[in-house]
């Protein structure tokens, strides 16, 4: 699958079409809420050869994009970047999802493994939302192929 095919297939299958993308910049943790993952946010990557070398799509924000989102007012500051380093039981992406759940919904975060085609990570204002931290894998070729019956 090409990068474009993977992104199109992901968008077709995803249960959520709103996104919260988090990143660190200037020593702070920021997020942006968007209806569409901008093309410049998505990078084609490959797993290591030990892991099969399959293609995957990652959320990756360049430094220039992070600075532009902050300068335009699209990004909202959550606090210091150290917020992501407060709990060793979870990875940074899970910690970010917890922070978003607690600060934006006022709810209590519970770790789950619900796949993107079933539901979003959180419900915000009655809508399903995927929560991703910069560097997160969105999906991979194997998963998309299995879902499409290939």
Steps between C-alpha positions, in 0.01 A plus 500: 500500500616852429501772764191659344316166487583431864375842613181473291429150631564610859261794460235273348522244781551731799215530749612853589554792266620755751850496642692642791869507416747574777859617484769664707659832409671775703504272807121470501237244403255618234204358311302587191144386431436439131237347273771383265852377548695735278706332233815653647421325832512150349822323411556166332737288704603136503542250778844351549588195293480294822135605523423426136586839348134582437389851414332707769359849530621712791385834634815714474505876536802692380641772721380759249144362510496492881617863511243603238214333692604685816548836324160475327323429828382156380702324771393508865755475781427228756794566730866413526648218293576319826131402513593215266762368742288458812402131490732214408219244466393638163669617181497865396204455265292344775601777739397760243162330453454501879583872522258582217222287653538660840545861384255515209223267611545508877471122488715232649729333245504123474755326280337303221592342170196584290611508134458811283230339282276433805513832688706809569718538807266746673157654453510880489179701459320183391754414228760226481856638497832326434779620733856478365832627628767607252680186383206264549428230247161562342477164325701255294467318171432162660207631706346683204542196276330275755211744540455529124505122464824488302 
